[in-house]
Amino acid sequence: MLGRLLAVAAALVMLLIGGRWTAQAQGWVDGGAREGSQSIATIGAIVAGLGVALLIVVVQGMRRDR
């Protein structure tokens, strides 16, 4: 149970950080040296997508164990 809780927390952190990097790189959020960097926007989208995927896998595993 603790492992799943940590996995959910990690997924949410990945989603938030990836979203923040993407938003900064696209200029939607002010600040940081990442603004205008296409590579950071791509990396941020990948990190956020992996966070979503991890969250889906963990939630499906929790449903199966019921």
PDB file as gemmi writes it, atoms N, CA and C in Angstrom:
CRYST1    1.000    1.000    1.000  90.00  90.00  90.00 P 1                      
ATOM      1  N   MET A   1       0.823  -1.200   0.000  1.00  0.00           N  
ATOM      2  CA  MET A   1       0.000   0.000   0.000  1.00  0.00           C  
ATOM      3  C   MET A   1       0.867   1.264   0.000  1.00  0.00           C  
ATOM      4  N   LEU A   2       1.931   1.250   0.800  1.00  0.00           N  
ATOM      5  CA  LEU A   2       2.816   2.415   0.861  1.00  0.00           C  
ATOM      6  C   LEU A   2       3.508   2.638  -0.479  1.00  0.00           C  
ATOM      7  N   GLY A   3       3.869   1.547  -1.156  1.00  0.00           N  
ATOM      8  CA  GLY A   3       4.505   1.659  -2.464  1.00  0.00           C  
ATOM      9  C   GLY A   3       3.601   2.321  -3.487  1.00  0.00           C  
ATOM     10  N   ARG A   4       2.338   1.973  -3.435  1.00  0.00           N  
ATOM     11  CA  ARG A   4       1.377   2.585  -4.369  1.00  0.00           C  
ATOM     12  C   ARG A   4       1.162   4.055  -4.063  1.00  0.00           C  
ATOM     13  N   LEU A   5       1.136   4.374  -2.787  1.00  0.00           N  
ATOM     14  CA  LEU A   5       0.988   5.772  -2.395  1.00  0.00           C  
ATOM     15  C   LEU A   5       2.180   6.595  -2.880  1.00  0.00           C  
ATOM     16  N   LEU A   6       3.371   6.046  -2.741  1.00  0.00           N  
ATOM     17  CA  LEU A   6       4.564   6.734  -3.245  1.00  0.00           C  
ATOM     18  C   LEU A   6       4.545   6.852  -4.764  1.00  0.00           C  
ATOM     19  N   ALA A   7       4.043   5.828  -5.440  1.00  0.00           N  
ATOM     20  CA  ALA A   7       3.948   5.878  -6.902  1.00  0.00           C  
ATOM     21  C   ALA A   7       2.963   6.952  -7.349  1.00  0.00           C  
ATOM     22  N   VAL A   8       1.840   7.077  -6.646  1.00  0.00           N  
ATOM     23  CA  VAL A   8       0.870   8.132  -6.969  1.00  0.00           C  
ATOM     24  C   VAL A   8       1.492   9.504  -6.733  1.00  0.00           C  
ATOM     25  N   ALA A   9       2.206   9.656  -5.620  1.00  0.00           N  
ATOM     26  CA  ALA A   9       2.857  10.936  -5.330  1.00  0.00           C  
ATOM     27  C   ALA A   9       3.895  11.274  -6.400  1.00  0.00           C  
ATOM     28  N   ALA A  10       4.683  10.279  -6.802  1.00  0.00           N  
ATOM     29  CA  ALA A  10       5.689  10.507  -7.846  1.00  0.00           C  
ATOM     30  C   ALA A  10       5.026  10.883  -9.168  1.00  0.00           C  
ATOM     31  N   ALA A  11       3.927  10.228  -9.485  1.00  0.00           N  
ATOM     32  CA  ALA A  11       3.211  10.533 -10.730  1.00  0.00           C  
ATOM     33  C   ALA A  11       2.685  11.969 -10.720  1.00  0.00           C  
ATOM     34  N   LEU A  12       2.139  12.388  -9.593  1.00  0.00           N  
ATOM     35  CA  LEU A  12       1.621  13.750  -9.502  1.00  0.00           C  
ATOM     36  C   LEU A  12       2.739  14.792  -9.584  1.00  0.00           C  
ATOM     37  N   VAL A  13       3.866  14.495  -8.970  1.00  0.00           N  
ATOM     38  CA  VAL A  13       5.021  15.408  -9.047  1.00  0.00           C  
ATOM     39  C   VAL A  13       5.511  15.500 -10.496  1.00  0.00           C  
ATOM     40  N   MET A  14       5.604  14.352 -11.165  1.00  0.00           N  
ATOM     41  CA  MET A  14       6.031  14.359 -12.573  1.00  0.00           C  
ATOM     42  C   MET A  14       5.065  15.172 -13.426  1.00  0.00           C  
ATOM     43  N   LEU A  15       3.778  15.013 -13.177  1.00  0.00           N  
ATOM     44  CA  LEU A  15       2.770  15.739 -13.945  1.00  0.00           C  
ATOM     45  C   LEU A  15       2.891  17.244 -13.720  1.00  0.00           C  
ATOM     46  N   LEU A  16       3.065  17.651 -12.469  1.00  0.00           N  
ATOM     47  CA  LEU A  16       3.181  19.074 -12.170  1.00  0.00           C  
ATOM     48  C   LEU A  16       4.468  19.688 -12.711  1.00  0.00           C  
ATOM     49  N   ILE A  17       5.586  18.996 -12.524  1.00  0.00           N  
ATOM     50  CA  ILE A  17       6.867  19.529 -13.004  1.00  0.00           C  
ATOM     51  C   ILE A  17       6.888  19.580 -14.532  1.00  0.00           C  
ATOM     52  N   GLY A  18       6.442  18.511 -15.163  1.00  0.00           N  
ATOM     53  CA  GLY A  18       6.407  18.498 -16.626  1.00  0.00           C  
ATOM     54  C   GLY A  18       5.495  19.571 -17.192  1.00  0.00           C  
ATOM     55  N   GLY A  19       4.359  19.754 -16.545  1.00  0.00           N  
ATOM     56  CA  GLY A  19       3.443  20.812 -16.980  1.00  0.00           C  
ATOM     57  C   GLY A  19       4.034  22.196 -16.802  1.00  0.00           C  
ATOM     58  N   ARG A  20       4.732  22.384 -15.703  1.00  0.00           N  
ATOM     59  CA  ARG A  20       5.366  23.675 -15.437  1.00  0.00           C  
ATOM     60  C   ARG A  20       6.456  23.973 -16.466  1.00  0.00           C  
ATOM     61  N   TRP A  21       7.306  22.959 -16.753  1.00  0.00           N  
ATOM     62  CA  TRP A  21       8.358  23.159 -17.747  1.00  0.00           C  
ATOM     63  C   TRP A  21       7.769  23.492 -19.111  1.00  0.00           C  
ATOM     64  N   THR A  22       6.727  22.780 -19.493  1.00  0.00           N  
ATOM     65  CA  THR A  22       6.102  23.023 -20.789  1.00  0.00           C  
ATOM     66  C   THR A  22       5.496  24.423 -20.833  1.00  0.00           C  
ATOM     67  N   ALA A  23       4.794  24.796 -19.771  1.00  0.00           N  
ATOM     68  CA  ALA A  23       4.163  26.115 -19.732  1.00  0.00           C  
ATOM     69  C   ALA A  23       5.202  27.235 -19.772  1.00  0.00           C  
ATOM     70  N   GLN A  24       6.308  27.064 -19.052  1.00  0.00           N  
ATOM     71  CA  GLN A  24       7.358  28.087 -19.083  1.00  0.00           C  
ATOM     72  C   GLN A  24       7.988  28.184 -20.467  1.00  0.00           C  
ATOM     73  N   ALA A  25       8.254  27.049 -21.082  1.00  0.00           N  
ATOM     74  CA  ALA A  25       8.910  27.058 -22.392  1.00  0.00           C  
ATOM     75  C   ALA A  25       8.019  27.655 -23.464  1.00  0.00           C  
ATOM     76  N   GLN A  26       6.720  27.484 -23.318  1.00  0.00           N  
ATOM     77  CA  GLN A  26       5.790  28.040 -24.298  1.00  0.00           C  
ATOM     78  C   GLN A  26       5.484  29.519 -24.034  1.00  0.00           C  
ATOM     79  N   GLY A  27       5.940  30.028 -22.889  1.00  0.00           N  
ATOM     80  CA  GLY A  27       5.703  31.430 -22.556  1.00  0.00           C  
ATOM     81  C   GLY A  27       4.364  31.668 -21.884  1.00  0.00           C  
ATOM     82  N   TRP A  28       3.679  30.607 -21.454  1.00  0.00           N  
ATOM     83  CA  TRP A  28       2.379  30.745 -20.792  1.00  0.00           C  
ATOM     84  C   TRP A  28       2.539  31.177 -19.351  1.00  0.00           C  
ATOM     85  N   VAL A  29       3.728  30.895 -18.765  1.00  0.00           N  
ATOM     86  CA  VAL A  29       4.039  31.271 -17.386  1.00  0.00           C  
ATOM     87  C   VAL A  29       5.313  32.092 -17.432  1.00  0.00           C  
ATOM     88  N   ASP A  30       5.298  33.228 -16.763  1.00  0.00           N  
ATOM     89  CA  ASP A  30       6.480  34.094 -16.775  1.00  0.00           C  
ATOM     90  C   ASP A  30       7.583  33.531 -15.893  1.00  0.00           C  
ATOM     91  N   GLY A  31       8.791  33.908 -16.237  1.00  0.00           N  
ATOM     92  CA  GLY A  31       9.933  33.591 -15.390  1.00  0.00           C  
ATOM     93  C   GLY A  31      10.745  32.415 -15.882  1.00  0.00           C  
ATOM     94  N   GLY A  32      11.986  32.424 -15.473  1.00  0.00           N  
ATOM     95  CA  GLY A  32      12.880  31.313 -15.783  1.00  0.00           C  
ATOM     96  C   GLY A  32      13.573  31.460 -17.115  1.00  0.00           C  
ATOM     97  N   ALA A  33      14.665  30.750 -17.227  1.00  0.00           N  
ATOM     98  CA  ALA A  33      15.467  30.788 -18.448  1.00  0.00           C  
ATOM     99  C   ALA A  33      14.930  29.815 -19.491  1.00  0.00           C  
ATOM    100  N   ARG A  34      13.873  29.099 -19.165  1.00  0.00           N  
ATOM    101  CA  ARG A  34      13.337  28.091 -20.083  1.00  0.00           C  
ATOM    102  C   ARG A  34      12.433  28.690 -21.161  1.00  0.00           C  
ATOM    103  N   GLU A  35      12.073  29.927 -21.025  1.00  0.00           N  
ATOM    104  CA  GLU A  35      11.118  30.525 -21.950  1.00  0.00           C  
ATOM    105  C   GLU A  35      11.647  30.499 -23.381  1.00  0.00           C  
ATOM    106  N   GLY A  36      10.855  29.971 -24.281  1.00  0.00           N  
ATOM    107  CA  GLY A  36      11.220  29.904 -25.682  1.00  0.00           C  
ATOM    108  C   GLY A  36      12.047  28.688 -26.062  1.00  0.00           C  
ATOM    109  N   SER A  37      12.323  27.821 -25.137  1.00  0.00           N  
ATOM    110  CA  SER A  37      13.147  26.646 -25.416  1.00  0.00           C  
ATOM    111  C   SER A  37      12.266  25.478 -25.846  1.00  0.00           C  
ATOM    112  N   GLN A  38      12.357  25.128 -27.112  1.00  0.00           N  
ATOM    113  CA  GLN A  38      11.533  24.041 -27.635  1.00  0.00           C  
ATOM    114  C   GLN A  38      11.923  22.690 -27.034  1.00  0.00           C  
ATOM    115  N   SER A  39      13.210  22.500 -26.767  1.00  0.00           N  
ATOM    116  CA  SER A  39      13.630  21.217 -26.198  1.00  0.00           C  
ATOM    117  C   SER A  39      13.073  21.034 -24.787  1.00  0.00           C  
ATOM    118  N   ILE A  40      13.027  22.092 -23.998  1.00  0.00           N  
ATOM    119  CA  ILE A  40      12.461  21.991 -22.653  1.00  0.00           C  
ATOM    120  C   ILE A  40      10.954  21.757 -22.729  1.00  0.00           C  
ATOM    121  N   ALA A  41      10.293  22.353 -23.708  1.00  0.00           N  
ATOM    122  CA  ALA A  41       8.856  22.112 -23.885  1.00  0.00           C  
ATOM    123  C   ALA A  41       8.599  20.646 -24.203  1.00  0.00           C  
ATOM    124  N   THR A  42       9.442  20.068 -25.047  1.00  0.00           N  
ATOM    125  CA  THR A  42       9.293  18.663 -25.405  1.00  0.00           C  
ATOM    126  C   THR A  42       9.570  17.755 -24.216  1.00  0.00           C  
ATOM    127  N   ILE A  43      10.639  18.038 -23.496  1.00  0.00           N  
ATOM    128  CA  ILE A  43      10.983  17.237 -22.315  1.00  0.00           C  
ATOM    129  C   ILE A  43       9.879  17.349 -21.267  1.00  0.00           C  
ATOM    130  N   GLY A  44       9.365  18.541 -21.072  1.00  0.00           N  
ATOM    131  CA  GLY A  44       8.280  18.732 -20.111  1.00  0.00           C  
ATOM    132  C   GLY A  44       7.040  17.946 -20.478  1.00  0.00           C  
ATOM    133  N   ALA A  45       6.694  17.948 -21.758  1.00  0.00           N  
ATOM    134  CA  ALA A  45       5.528  17.180 -22.203  1.00  0.00           C  
ATOM    135  C   ALA A  45       5.748  15.682 -22.001  1.00  0.00           C  
ATOM    136  N   ILE A  46       6.958  15.218 -22.250  1.00  0.00           N  
ATOM    137  CA  ILE A  46       7.267  13.792 -22.046  1.00  0.00           C  
ATOM    138  C   ILE A  46       7.174  13.431 -20.569  1.00  0.00           C  
ATOM    139  N   VAL A  47       7.746  14.257 -19.705  1.00  0.00           N  
ATOM    140  CA  VAL A  47       7.705  13.992 -18.261  1.00  0.00           C  
ATOM    141  C   VAL A  47       6.254  13.979 -17.767  1.00  0.00           C  
ATOM    142  N   ALA A  48       5.469  14.953 -18.206  1.00  0.00           N  
ATOM    143  CA  ALA A  48       4.065  14.998 -17.795  1.00  0.00           C  
ATOM    144  C   ALA A  48       3.307  13.777 -18.318  1.00  0.00           C  
ATOM    145  N   GLY A  49       3.576  13.376 -19.545  1.00  0.00           N  
ATOM    146  CA  GLY A  49       2.929  12.192 -20.106  1.00  0.00           C  
ATOM    147  C   GLY A  49       3.297  10.922 -19.364  1.00  0.00           C  
ATOM    148  N   LEU A  50       4.551  10.802 -18.973  1.00  0.00           N  
ATOM    149  CA  LEU A  50       4.968   9.645 -18.184  1.00  0.00           C  
ATOM    150  C   LEU A  50       4.312   9.651 -16.806  1.00  0.00           C  
ATOM    151  N   GLY A  51       4.121  10.823 -16.254  1.00  0.00           N  
ATOM    152  CA  GLY A  51       3.413  10.929 -14.974  1.00  0.00           C  
ATOM    153  C   GLY A  51       1.976  10.461 -15.091  1.00  0.00           C  
ATOM    154  N   VAL A  52       1.310  10.848 -16.165  1.00  0.00           N  
ATOM    155  CA  VAL A  52      -0.064  10.396 -16.406  1.00  0.00           C  
ATOM    156  C   VAL A  52      -0.098   8.883 -16.585  1.00  0.00           C  
ATOM    157  N   ALA A  53       0.840   8.350 -17.369  1.00  0.00           N  
ATOM    158  CA  ALA A  53       0.888   6.909 -17.598  1.00  0.00           C  
ATOM    159  C   ALA A  53       1.112   6.151 -16.293  1.00  0.00           C  
ATOM    160  N   LEU A  54       2.022   6.639 -15.455  1.00  0.00           N  
ATOM    161  CA  LEU A  54       2.281   5.992 -14.172  1.00  0.00           C  
ATOM    162  C   LEU A  54       1.038   6.027 -13.293  1.00  0.00           C  
ATOM    163  N   LEU A  55       0.352   7.144 -13.290  1.00  0.00           N  
ATOM    164  CA  LEU A  55      -0.866   7.273 -12.498  1.00  0.00           C  
ATOM    165  C   LEU A  55      -1.932   6.281 -12.967  1.00  0.00           C  
ATOM    166  N   ILE A  56      -2.086   6.135 -14.258  1.00  0.00           N  
ATOM    167  CA  ILE A  56      -3.061   5.192 -14.808  1.00  0.00           C  
ATOM    168  C   ILE A  56      -2.714   3.761 -14.405  1.00  0.00           C  
ATOM    169  N   VAL A  57      -1.451   3.390 -14.534  1.00  0.00           N  
ATOM    170  CA  VAL A  57      -1.025   2.033 -14.182  1.00  0.00           C  
ATOM    171  C   VAL A  57      -1.274   1.750 -12.701  1.00  0.00           C  
ATOM    172  N   VAL A  58      -0.948   2.697 -11.842  1.00  0.00           N  
ATOM    173  CA  VAL A  58      -1.127   2.492 -10.404  1.00  0.00           C  
ATOM    174  C   VAL A  58      -2.607   2.385 -10.050  1.00  0.00           C  
ATOM    175  N   VAL A  59      -3.426   3.258 -10.605  1.00  0.00           N  
ATOM    176  CA  VAL A  59      -4.859   3.227 -10.298  1.00  0.00           C  
ATOM    177  C   VAL A  59      -5.488   1.935 -10.813  1.00  0.00           C  
ATOM    178  N   GLN A  60      -5.108   1.485 -11.988  1.00  0.00           N  
ATOM    179  CA  GLN A  60      -5.646   0.219 -12.495  1.00  0.00           C  
ATOM    180  C   GLN A  60      -5.219  -0.952 -11.616  1.00  0.00           C  
ATOM    181  N   GLY A  61      -3.993  -0.931 -11.129  1.00  0.00           N  
ATOM    182  CA  GLY A  61      -3.527  -1.982 -10.224  1.00  0.00           C  
ATOM    183  C   GLY A  61      -4.301  -1.982  -8.925  1.00  0.00           C  
ATOM    184  N   MET A  62      -4.656  -0.804  -8.432  1.00  0.00           N  
ATOM    185  CA  MET A  62      -5.440  -0.710  -7.207  1.00  0.00           C  
ATOM    186  C   MET A  62      -6.843  -1.266  -7.418  1.00  0.00           C  
ATOM    187  N   ARG A  63      -7.413  -1.034  -8.570  1.00  0.00           N  
ATOM    188  CA  ARG A  63      -8.767  -1.531  -8.865  1.00  0.00           C  
ATOM    189  C   ARG A  63      -8.782  -3.045  -8.989  1.00  0.00           C  
ATOM    190  N   ARG A  64      -7.714  -3.602  -9.576  1.00  0.00           N  
ATOM    191  CA  ARG A  64      -7.638  -5.059  -9.753  1.00  0.00           C  
ATOM    192  C   ARG A  64      -7.523  -5.791  -8.419  1.00  0.00           C  
ATOM    193  N   ASP A  65      -6.888  -5.168  -7.446  1.00  0.00           N  
ATOM    194  CA  ASP A  65      -6.660  -5.817  -6.157  1.00  0.00           C  
ATOM    195  C   ASP A  65      -7.883  -5.831  -5.251  1.00  0.00           C  
ATOM    196  N   ARG A  66      -8.926  -5.170  -5.634  1.00  0.00           N  
ATOM    197  CA  ARG A  66     -10.134  -5.132  -4.783  1.00  0.00           C  
ATOM    198  C   ARG A  66     -10.867  -6.418  -4.790  1.00  0.00           C  
TER     199      ARG A  66                                                      
END                                                                             
